[in-house]
């Protein structure tokens, strides 16, 4: 078994959890709500908070093309 996530460096974390930039997709809000509801059902009161995060989770917040230049 490998290191606990809490002991991994950012470089080590990027291997199993790579950062991927893409344009905003309106479906993400729907997918987030579906996944949140599944997790809330499974974990119930054992979960304090679930958030949809990331600059591209908000339409128009950043322009991916600007970042690629």
PEHURA-V764345 format. One record per residue. N is the residue number from 1. NEAR is the number of other C-alpha atoms within 12 Angstrom. Layout:
BEGIN
n: <N	N>
near: <NEAR	NEAR>
END
This chain:
BEGIN
n: <1	2	3	4	5	6	7	8	9	10	11	12	13	14	15	16	17	18	19	20	21	22	23	24	25	26	27	28	29	30	31	32	33	34	35	36	37	38	39	40	41	42	43	44	45	46	47	48	49	50	51	52	53	54	55	56	57	58	59	60	61	62	63	64	65	66	67	68	69>
near: <4	10	10	10	16	10	11	15	13	14	13	16	17	13	13	13	12	11	14	13	18	20	23	21	17	14	15	21	20	14	15	20	16	16	18	22	18	15	19	19	13	12	15	14	10	11	15	11	13	18	16	18	11	18	20	24	24	19	18	14	13	18	18	17	12	11	12	10	6>
END
